[in-house]
Each structure stands twice: as structure tokens, then as C-alpha cells.
Amino acid sequence: MKMIWHMVFLFAVAISAFAADVSYLGVKPAVIIDVRTPEEFAAGHLDGAVNIPYEQIGKGINTIPSLTKSSPILIYCRSGRRSAIAAQSLEQLGFQRVYDGGAMSDVQRKLQSCAAKTC
């Protein structure tokens, strides 16, 4: 039952939370994925981020509508270890534009708000 609830939660979040109007290293991500635990995510996350714990990234990525293998995906976690694992998993699944942001604090410093016509 817990797994079903979590998948429903992932689906609801995926539908409602696409990347905010930001760019990361000059690229506007189609989605920002926080690969920390749901508890860590609930304690605070980047605006517009979707929570898919790193050990569920292979299944969870399929809950995001309109995402293609060439969509830019930004991933982060607390320190960078889990985001690196998740990024490697996505690349092995054929995703071509995976950006491992590492630690959430690092991603926050590198995100830039998009002006009306810059992204």
C-alpha cells in the first residue's frame, strides 16, 4: 500500500511541477528532480522540483508527462552522491541531457531566473 501511495504522489507531483522559469548553466531544464527522500523533500526543496528518490528514478522518470530522452533534466540531492547515481541511471536508460547539479546549495547558486526572452 505504501508503494502505491508513493507512486500516486509521484504522479501528482509530476503533473503539477515542471521546472520553474530558470536556467542552469545556460540551459532551461524541462524538469528539476530532487532525488532525496520524501522527508528531506518535504523539509525544503527548489521551487518547481519533482521528488523522485534516487533508488526509484528508473520507474519515477516515466511518471513525468511529455519528457523525452532528449529533454534537459536537472538532478540534485543533499551532497551530490545520490544525484550522481541517479544521473548515471538515467543516462543508462538513454536520457541524453542529464545535468547532475550535485548539492542543492550548489544548484541554488547556479540557477538563473529567466527574463521574458532569455531562456
C-alpha positions as CSV (number, residue, x, y, z in Angstrom):
1,M,0.0,0.0,0.0
2,K,2.9,2.4,0.8
3,M,4.3,1.8,-2.6
4,I,1.0,2.6,-4.3
5,W,0.6,5.8,-2.3
6,H,4.1,6.9,-3.2
7,M,3.5,6.3,-6.9
8,V,0.3,8.3,-6.7
9,F,2.2,11.1,-5.0
10,L,4.9,11.0,-7.7
11,F,2.3,11.2,-10.5
12,A,0.5,14.1,-8.8
13,V,3.8,16.0,-8.3
14,A,5.0,15.2,-11.8
15,I,1.9,16.6,-13.4
16,S,1.9,19.8,-11.3
17,A,5.6,20.6,-11.0
18,F,7.7,21.3,-14.0
19,A,10.8,23.3,-13.8
20,A,10.4,26.9,-12.8
21,D,11.3,29.6,-15.2
22,V,15.0,29.2,-14.6
23,S,18.2,28.2,-16.4
24,Y,21.1,26.1,-15.2
25,L,24.4,26.7,-16.9
26,G,22.5,28.4,-19.7
27,V,20.0,25.5,-20.2
28,K,16.4,25.7,-19.3
29,P,15.6,22.3,-17.7
30,A,12.3,20.6,-18.7
31,V,12.2,19.2,-15.2
32,I,14.2,19.6,-12.0
33,I,14.3,16.4,-10.0
34,D,15.2,16.2,-6.3
35,V,16.4,12.7,-5.6
36,R,16.4,12.9,-1.8
37,T,13.9,11.1,0.4
38,P,10.3,12.3,0.6
39,E,11.0,13.5,4.1
40,E,14.0,15.6,3.0
41,F,12.0,17.0,0.1
42,A,9.1,18.0,2.5
43,A,11.6,19.8,4.7
44,G,12.6,22.1,1.8
45,H,13.3,21.9,-1.9
46,L,13.8,24.1,-5.0
47,D,10.7,25.7,-6.5
48,G,9.2,23.6,-9.2
49,A,11.2,20.4,-8.3
50,V,9.8,17.0,-8.5
51,N,10.7,14.4,-5.8
52,I,11.8,11.0,-7.1
53,P,14.1,9.3,-4.7
54,Y,17.3,8.1,-6.4
55,E,16.6,4.4,-5.9
56,Q,13.3,4.9,-7.8
57,I,14.5,7.1,-10.6
58,G,14.1,4.5,-13.3
59,K,10.4,4.0,-12.7
60,G,9.7,7.5,-11.5
61,I,11.0,9.2,-14.5
62,N,8.2,7.6,-16.6
63,T,5.6,9.5,-14.5
64,I,6.6,12.8,-16.0
65,P,4.4,13.6,-19.0
66,S,6.0,15.0,-22.2
67,L,9.5,14.1,-21.1
68,T,11.6,12.7,-23.9
69,K,15.1,11.1,-24.0
70,S,16.4,14.5,-25.3
71,S,14.7,16.7,-22.7
72,P,17.1,18.6,-20.4
73,I,16.8,17.1,-16.9
74,L,18.4,18.7,-13.8
75,I,19.0,16.5,-10.8
76,Y,20.1,17.4,-7.3
77,C,20.4,16.0,-3.8
78,R,21.9,17.0,-0.5
79,S,25.6,16.4,-1.2
80,G,25.9,15.1,-4.8
81,R,26.3,11.4,-4.2
82,R,22.7,10.4,-4.8
83,S,22.3,12.8,-7.8
84,A,25.4,11.2,-9.4
85,I,23.9,7.7,-9.0
86,A,20.5,8.9,-10.4
87,A,22.2,10.7,-13.3
88,Q,24.1,7.6,-14.3
89,S,20.9,5.6,-14.1
90,L,19.1,8.0,-16.4
91,E,22.0,8.0,-18.9
92,Q,22.0,4.2,-18.9
93,L,18.2,4.4,-19.8
94,G,19.1,6.6,-22.8
95,F,18.4,10.1,-21.5
96,Q,20.9,12.3,-23.3
97,R,20.7,15.7,-21.5
98,V,21.0,14.9,-17.8
99,Y,22.6,17.6,-15.7
100,D,23.9,16.5,-12.3
101,G,23.7,19.6,-10.2
102,G,25.1,17.9,-7.1
103,A,24.2,19.5,-3.9
104,M,21.0,21.6,-3.6
105,S,23.0,24.5,-2.3
106,D,25.3,24.4,-5.4
107,V,22.3,24.3,-7.7
108,Q,20.6,27.2,-6.0
109,R,23.8,29.3,-6.6
110,K,23.9,28.4,-10.3
111,L,20.2,28.8,-11.2
112,Q,19.4,32.0,-13.0
113,S,15.9,33.4,-13.4
114,C,14.8,33.7,-17.0
115,A,13.9,37.1,-18.2
116,A,11.0,37.3,-20.6
117,K,13.1,36.3,-23.7
118,T,16.4,34.9,-22.4
119,C,15.5,31.2,-21.9
